[in-house]
Amino acid sequence: MRFRHPRPRALALTAAVALAVSAWAGTAASAAPAGRAAGPGLTPIPSRVYAPYFEAYLPSSISRIAKRSGARYLTLAFIQTPRKGSCTATWNGDAKQPLSAGHYLSQIATLRRMGGNVIPSFGGYSADHGGTEIADSCTSVSKIAAAYELLVSKYHVTRLDMDVEDRSLNNTAGITRRNEAIARAQSWAAARGIRLQIDFTIPVEPYGLDPNGLNVLRNAIAHRVHITVVNIMTFDYYETHEGRVDMAAAAMAAALNLHNQLAGLYPRDTARQLWRLEGMTLLPGIDDRGKIETTYLHGAAEVLAFAVKWHMSWLSIWAIQRDNGGCPGITDSNTCSGIRQRPWAFSHLLEPFTS
């Protein structure tokens, strides 16, 4: 996830993409409906879900945060290698927390007893910038695929998030290795009766994805990756020439323009199928850009109504530990929103999205 630094801009797509959305005829080329059984003994993530990011590198308990906030589905950020060139997948890049050691298993089990589940997330800004995102770091497709498969077999998850941003957006070799490994892992899972769902989390502008973000998706489709959701990060636009940004309006414009872009990638899908491919992540409060890019609760409510209207599949926030008003005026803290709000106000607002 983006934080602390603006990203280099790619060449802008035209901003004059039509906002009116019409229906496209044809059959779905994307992943099967999200409600299908995940596999023997495995519980799928709901077909429409609020799954806020959980900053796993903070001293927080997954189950305790879920109990206090009411959020039952958490996206665990992040998995990466401990150093560039490594093929060992670890939580938070910590060599003492390899996936093979089963860190977080007991907390995840408690969350599942509460009726929830998790979506492990690979990458994030630090990993994507520093070369420790596993597909950028490791040159072995089979070892990358093995990391994905280990999460299915050891952690019993059926959905993974790929946070691709910063330098990872332009690392062609890493993009190709990632998608080859995902396709291999999805085939491995299918042979065991499991549908492994994959989300791509990508930076966006109000005009939609930049060319490098679109290329990540084109490459995935070319490698026969079944994409469940394209999750756009609707914050950190750095549009300094526009003054104060209406964050809700910018997020909805980004989603509408992404919809048109997805129509080009999946020409046989209907409009409704394309909307089911979309997700959005908000950043509660003040983002990296400062107070001119601030998401308030009323803006989140507008986005929620929009997502329900168009039958989107995923809403999230970066991150759930920020969902409190403990530091008014502070820019992009890891542990509070910077605006005046009640604890868990964003989560309580967005939780009814899950169905």
Buried (B, 14 or more C-beta within 10 A) or exposed (E): BBBEEEBEEBEEBEEEBEEEBEEBEEEBBBBEEBEEEBBEEBBBBBBBBBBBBBBBBEEBBBBEBBBBBEBBBBBBBBBBBBBEEBBBBBBBBEEEBBBEEEBBEEBBBBBBEEEBBBBBBBBBBBBBBBBBBBBBBBEEBEBBBBBBBBBBEEBBBBBBBBBBBBBBBEBEEBBBBBBBBBBBBBEBBEEEEBBBBBBBBBBBBBBBBBEBBBBBBBBBBEBEBBBBBBBBBBBBBBBEEEEEBBBBEBBBBBBBBBBBBBBEBBEEBBBEBBBBBBBBBBBBBBBBBEEBBBBBBEBBBBBBEBBBEBBBBBBBBBBBBBBBBEBEEBBBBEBBBBBEBEBBBBBBBBBEBBE
